[in-house]
Amino acid sequence: MKPLDYSRQAKMEIRLLKKLNSKQELGLAYTPGIAEVAKEIINNQEAMFKLTFRRNSLAVISEGSAVLGLGNVGHKAAYPIMEGKAMLFKKFGGINAIPIVIKTQDVQEFVKTVKEIADSFGAINLEDICAPNCFEIEKELIRDLTIPVMHDDQHGTAIVVLAAIINALKVLPKHGLKTKIVIWGAGAAGTGIIKMLNLYGFNNLLACDSTGVISPARQNLNPAKRELLKITNPNQVAGNKEEALRAAEIFIGVSKAGQLTESGIKLMAKQPIIIAMANPIPEIIPTLAYKAGAEIVGTGRSDFANQVNNALAFPGLFRAAMDARVKITDKLKLAAVKAIVKYHEKKLSRNNLMPSILDKKVHQFIAKSVYLAGKNNN
């Protein structure tokens, strides 16, 4: 089946959990009975989470400024991506996710709009918002809302990448936390990955954007990239992206299709680990990476071995945060990483780096692990 045929006539619908067949049930669902529910919420606004759709509902929200490999497509073209993500929330997390697109790409207007609708939902998943806007938007919403808020392009991606790196280093030991890791791409995903790797303890990180190595020598860095300098480039490397590859043991790509060449891999240390996550086409096709000497190769795609995709993280993570009624903290993200690693430890191999997204049990395991971390933290 082709994608357009699969999407025709929509992919989701709302169904009822209560019967609505009699006059009595009509009176309970709507007037006059529903007034009792409204009165309860007047007296205790937290009752919304026990008595309404809000309890298990989540908004997947975008303004379409950074969609997959398509770029700034605007809010309408972003809608099918939000819809697809909502399907994954329901299938693997049991969460009623509603796709929402907002026309404005002004940071403050976007934040204001999300705040105004936030009381209709139990959580907010921010999606496909460009850097650096995404950083400010997420920061303000986390600060001002009481429900879980997360920009998944940053943190969901970071969770699965860290889990993949931990697993890869179990299969192919390098230099532990001193392993030289090069990250191509310093937007939302790249920034999230770098911060997560640093949080875990990796201390030899080198970040690159389209211009080259993010180094103190550069005068054109925005505040977000200057912030990255505090936790990257310990040896003050400068130059182009290829310069960063020299003697690197791990490559992580969240940039553009075809950016990494066979000659680039040959600049790296022997038997490097390649995680090429550009969407929908990775920085290098796995067959070419192996041909150039890579030992382990992962991508974001399901049609290659070793899929490293944020869809493995966000259903269970949000399920746990919503059930525990806590915000998503670094502690919860690390709990999700550890859950993925532990769940897959007996099946781990060079060509089986991560659990399958289609395995419902892994999402349940992540949710349980993160829930316990959240309740303990609370």
QUITATA-V662908 format. One record per pair of residues at least 12 apart in sequence whose ideal C-beta (glycine too) atoms are under 8 Angstrom apart, sorted by the first residue. I is the first residue (numbers start at 0). GAP is how many residues later the second one is. If there is no record, write none. Layout:
BEGIN
{{I/GAP} {I/GAP}}
END
This chain:
BEGIN
{{6/73} {9/73} {10/72} {10/73} {10/76} {11/71} {11/74} {11/75} {11/78} {13/82} {36/14} {36/15} {47/71} {48/73} {48/276} {52/43} {53/65} {53/66} {53/67} {53/68} {54/67} {55/38} {55/39} {55/40} {55/66} {55/266} {56/38} {56/39} {56/40} {56/41} {56/63} {56/64} {56/65} {57/31} {57/37} {57/38} {57/39} {57/40} {57/63} {57/64} {57/65} {57/66} {57/67} {57/260} {57/264} {58/38} {58/39} {58/41} {58/55} {58/58} {58/59} {58/61} {58/62} {58/64} {58/65} {58/66} {59/22} {59/25} {59/26} {59/29} {59/37} {59/38} {59/39} {59/40} {59/65} {59/67} {60/21} {60/39} {60/40} {60/41} {60/53} {60/63} {60/64} {60/65} {60/66} {61/13} {61/16} {61/19} {61/20} {61/38} {61/39} {61/40} {61/64} {61/65} {61/66} {61/67} {62/12} {62/15} {62/38} {62/39} {62/40} {62/41} {62/42} {62/47} {62/66} {63/12} {63/13} {63/14} {63/37} {63/41} {63/64} {64/40} {64/63} {64/64} {64/65} {64/68} {65/62} {65/63} {65/64} {65/65} {65/68} {65/87} {65/121} {65/122} {66/14} {66/61} {67/13} {67/60} {67/211} {67/212} {68/187} {68/188} {68/209} {68/210} {68/211} {68/212} {71/33} {71/58} {74/26} {74/27} {74/28} {75/25} {77/23} {77/49} {77/50} {78/20} {78/22} {80/46} {80/47} {81/17} {81/18} {81/19} {81/45} {81/46} {82/16} {84/12} {84/14} {84/40} {84/42} {84/67} {85/12} {85/13} {87/223} {87/226} {87/227} {88/36} {88/225} {88/226} {88/229} {90/224} {91/219} {91/223} {91/224} {91/265} {91/268} {91/271} {92/221} {92/222} {92/223} {92/225} {92/226} {92/270} {92/274} {93/225} {94/28} {94/220} {94/223} {94/224} {94/227} {96/28} {97/23} {99/17} {101/12} {104/28} {106/26} {106/29} {106/30} {109/19} {109/23} {109/27} {110/26} {110/29} {110/30} {113/23} {113/27} {114/26} {114/29} {114/30} {117/23} {117/27} {117/29} {120/26} {121/25} {121/26} {121/200} {122/24} {122/25} {122/26} {122/195} {122/198} {122/199} {123/17} {123/21} {123/23} {123/24} {123/25} {123/26} {124/25} {124/27} {124/189} {124/193} {125/12} {125/15} {125/23} {125/24} {125/25} {125/26} {125/27} {126/24} {126/25} {126/26} {127/25} {128/22} {128/24} {128/59} {129/57} {129/58} {130/55} {130/56} {130/57} {130/60} {130/93} {131/90} {131/91} {131/92} {133/17} {133/19} {133/20} {133/54} {134/53} {134/56} {134/89} {136/14} {137/12} {137/13} {137/16} {141/185} {146/180} {147/170} {147/173} {147/174} {147/178} {147/179} {147/180} {148/178} {148/179} {149/164} {149/167} {149/168} {149/178} {150/37} {150/41} {151/158} {151/162} {152/35} {152/36} {152/39} {152/157} {153/34} {153/35} {153/37} {153/38} {154/37} {154/41} {154/173} {154/178} {155/154} {155/155} {155/157} {155/158} {155/161} {156/32} {156/35} {156/36} {156/97} {156/120} {156/153} {157/31} {157/34} {157/35} {157/37} {157/38} {157/39} {157/175} {158/37} {158/151} {158/154} {158/158} {158/174} {158/177} {158/178} {158/181} {159/148} {159/149} {159/150} {159/152} {159/153} {159/180} {159/194} {160/32} {160/35} {160/36} {160/91} {160/114} {160/116} {160/147} {161/31} {161/34} {161/35} {161/38} {161/175} {162/149} {162/174} {162/177} {162/178} {162/191} {163/111} {163/134} {163/142} {163/144} {163/189} {163/190} {164/16} {164/32} {164/37} {164/85} {164/87} {164/108} {164/110} {165/34} {165/171} {165/175} {166/174} {166/177} {166/181} {166/186} {166/187} {167/82} {167/105} {167/107} {167/128} {167/130} {167/185} {168/104} {169/175} {169/178} {170/125} {170/177} {170/178} {170/179} {170/182} {171/99} {171/101} {171/123} {171/124} {171/178} {173/75} {173/76} {173/95} {173/99} {174/29} {174/74} {176/23} {176/24} {176/25} {176/26} {177/25} {177/26} {178/23} {178/25} {178/70} {178/71} {179/24} {179/26} {179/67} {179/68} {179/69} {179/70} {179/89} {180/16} {180/21} {180/23} {180/24} {180/25} {180/67} {180/68} {180/69} {180/70} {180/71} {181/24} {181/25} {181/26} {181/62} {181/63} {181/66} {181/68} {181/69} {181/70} {182/22} {182/23} {182/24} {182/25} {182/69} {182/70} {182/71} {183/24} {183/57} {183/60} {183/67} {183/68} {183/69} {183/70} {183/71} {183/75} {183/76} {183/99} {184/23} {184/24} {184/68} {184/69} {184/70} {184/93} {185/21} {185/22} {185/23} {185/28} {185/38} {185/39} {185/42} {186/22} {186/67} {188/65} {188/88} {189/17} {189/19} {189/62} {189/64} {189/65} {190/33} {190/37} {192/59} {192/61} {193/13} {193/34} {193/37} {193/38} {194/36} {195/137} {195/141} {197/33} {197/34} {198/131} {198/135} {199/134} {199/137} {202/31} {203/30} {204/26} {204/27} {204/28} {205/26} {205/27} {205/31} {205/38} {205/42} {206/18} {206/21} {206/25} {206/26} {207/33} {207/36} {208/16} {209/45} {211/26} {211/27} {211/28} {211/29} {211/31} {211/32} {212/20} {212/24} {212/25} {212/26} {212/27} {212/28} {212/30} {212/31} {213/14} {213/15} {213/18} {213/19} {214/14} {214/18} {214/21} {214/22} {214/23} {214/24} {215/13} {215/17} {215/20} {216/21} {217/20} {240/18} {241/22} {241/25} {244/19} {244/20} {244/22} {244/23} {245/21} {245/22} {246/20} {246/21} {246/22} {247/19} {247/20} {247/21} {247/24} {248/19} {248/20} {248/23} {248/24} {249/22} {249/23} {249/24} {249/25} {250/14} {250/17} {250/21} {250/22} {250/23} {250/24} {250/25} {250/32} {251/23} {251/25} {252/21} {252/22} {252/23} {252/24} {252/25} {252/29} {252/30} {252/31} {253/23} {253/24} {254/23} {254/28} {255/22} {255/27} {256/21} {256/23} {256/24} {256/25} {256/26} {257/23} {257/25} {257/26} {258/19} {258/24} {258/25} {259/14} {259/16} {259/23} {259/24} {259/29} {260/23} {261/22} {261/26} {261/27} {261/29} {261/30} {262/29} {264/19} {264/24} {264/27} {264/28} {264/29} {265/26} {265/27} {267/25} {269/23} {270/22} {270/23} {270/24} {271/21} {271/22} {271/23} {272/21} {272/22} {272/23} {272/24} {273/15} {273/20} {273/22} {273/23} {273/24} {274/22} {274/23} {274/24} {274/33} {275/13} {275/21} {275/22} {275/23} {276/21} {276/22} {276/23} {276/31} {277/22} {278/21} {278/22} {279/21} {281/17} {281/18} {281/19} {285/13} {285/18} {285/19} {294/55} {295/54} {295/57} {297/55} {297/56} {301/55} {304/46} {304/47} {304/48} {305/45} {305/46} {305/47} {305/48} {306/47} {306/49} {306/50} {307/45} {307/46} {308/48} {310/46} {311/28} {311/42} {311/43} {311/45} {311/50} {311/51} {312/23} {312/27} {312/53} {314/48} {314/51} {314/52} {315/20} {315/23} {315/46} {315/47} {315/48} {315/49} {315/50} {315/51} {315/54} {316/15} {316/16} {316/19} {316/49} {316/50} {316/53} {318/44} {318/48} {318/52} {319/12} {319/46} {319/47} {319/48} {319/49} {319/50} {319/51} {319/53} {319/54} {320/49} {320/53} {322/44} {322/48} {323/46} {323/47} {323/50} {323/51} {323/54} {324/53} {325/48} {325/49} {325/51} {325/52} {328/48} {330/42} {330/46} {331/38} {331/41} {331/42} {331/45} {334/34} {334/35} {334/37} {334/38} {334/39} {335/30} {335/33} {335/34} {337/31} {338/26} {338/27} {338/29} {338/30} {338/31} {339/14} {339/15} {339/22} {339/26} {341/23} {341/27} {342/12} {342/18} {342/19} {342/22} {342/23} {343/18}}
END
